[in-house]
Amino acid sequence: MRNFEWTSTRSGKPRQADRCRGAVESFVTSESGTMTIFALFLLMIIFTAAGFAVDVMRYDRERARLQYALDRAVLAAADLDQDLCPKDVVVDYLAKEGLDQYLVGDPIVEPNVCGATAVTIEGYRKVQASAQMDVGMHFMQWWDVDSIVSAATSVAEEAIDDVEISLVLDVSGSMNSYNRLANLKVAAKNFVQEMADKTEDGKLSISIIPYATQVSLPDYLMDEFSTTGTNNRANCINFTSSEFNTTALDPDTIRQRTLHFTPWSTYDRRPSNGYVYSEVCDELANREVSVLQKDPQVLKDHIESFTAGGNTSIDVGLKWGLALLDESIQPVIARLAGDEVPADFATRPNSYSSNDSMKVLVLMTDGANTTQYMVNDPYREGTSILWWNAKKSTYSTYDYETEKYFWHDVDYTEWDSSKGWYWGREIWQDDPYGNDEYTVYRCTYRSGGVCYNFDYSRSETRTVLDNNGDPATSVNLTWDQVWERTTRRAIRDLFREALGSTKGNTWYNNAVTSIGSGTKDPRARAMCAAARANGIVVFTIAFEAPDQGKALLKDCKSDDGAYYEATGDEIVDVFASIGSTIRNLRLTQ
């Protein structure tokens, strides 16, 4: 008989469990099983770390996106050139990024004014805003971290701290062409107004240096310097060569004063009691320097009054523009403060080492350096060899070799109808015309109005009288008196007539020094290098200038972005661009 064993499915489970338990125990006790658990543990750590890293990267990305959007928003809101409400600008920028819901409170604006009027109240704008967002976590939720708060704060301010500006503007004769002067006036006036509107009161000083052959100073500034030579009509200074190597200007140095004279044309204003025109040192008030001013209307009125004429001395204009930014002239400004210079600027120009202000020079020309003229010693002061008889409008020239006088424009002979002959006089006389009696003799041989043979046995004395019968005498002119009413060429012609062509031409060449571009261009480059070394920001504008002028301005600029070229009314945009660059738009936090 066969034996059967019944096993139910239920009663079989323990047997199966026993087999699994056995397998596990075998696995646990085996060496390979131990390594597998360790590997799984490592995988869990790596997976967790990778998840945390993903969450951190997401957080950092969202934080950066929020901060970047907020920075851009407050920068745009702080821009003084935009007329919208700063708060609206911040919200609008964030809304475009889908982040406006994270803004915390209202942006803080100083001054809290909307529209264009904001720039005329305080001259600056400051905007501060904060935002906060919860960045959801994916993997960190395993550790009960559902989100991490990302906070951003940004502050932007557009303002000009202490800024000192010198506008060095070309008003030479070529500026009369192609509407250049008119366009310059518009551009410079707009620049002054914009800078004043967008600067806190007392923080911006502007000097204007119009230059041509020379630079003319107002009386109050000229009085601060020691000079030799006389000019009763205008104020200009001749600098020595070494002074063009530095931005400094020592007020105590004794310098030559530019005389009132002109090297051009051949005319004499003495008979009409007038002064020479087209002079090297211009006497017009509208050509004078404006020193450290802040009232935009005063500056704009000065610019509007500009007239053009004369040669081009970029180096001289540059010298004065830099001097009015240099700390060496501070004692002069301190003495002028409260009167000709606003009291706010008593301590200006600030020292370079203090970093208390930004120093800016804007140099503009439509040309290139041409010729400058200076009168040399001994023809600058003291008595000359010319005498003037005002009642007879007659010069007399003294000859040191013969110790006699030549009378200009006085006839050598005169007809005596009662006697039927000519009376004649000697060409050279012992006295200037009219200062003593002189003798005439019967002329026995006359040619070309000159008597060549005298009958000394027949003579008469003459006295020079005016129309009223009073004595008409001559006075010895000082050299500065000669120059202010008689041109260089007219003086030369007097000497040629009296002393001969050789002596006249020698005087002409020795009396005046001319300095051209070969000397002036290196001087300008040296000063621009000194300016950059002192931290002065130099902007240059070639306004329809020739290649030589452009090359000089390119060498003078502070950096590649500081050189501009303009034609026509483009110069208005150039000045606007320079103004925007100067304005200190920055993130302060």
Order of alpha helices (4+ residues) and beta strands (2+ residues): alpha-alpha-alpha-beta-beta-beta-beta-alpha-beta-alpha-beta-beta-beta-beta-alpha-alpha-alpha-beta-beta-beta-beta-beta-beta-beta-beta-beta-beta-beta-alpha-alpha-alpha-beta-alpha-beta-alpha-beta-alpha-beta
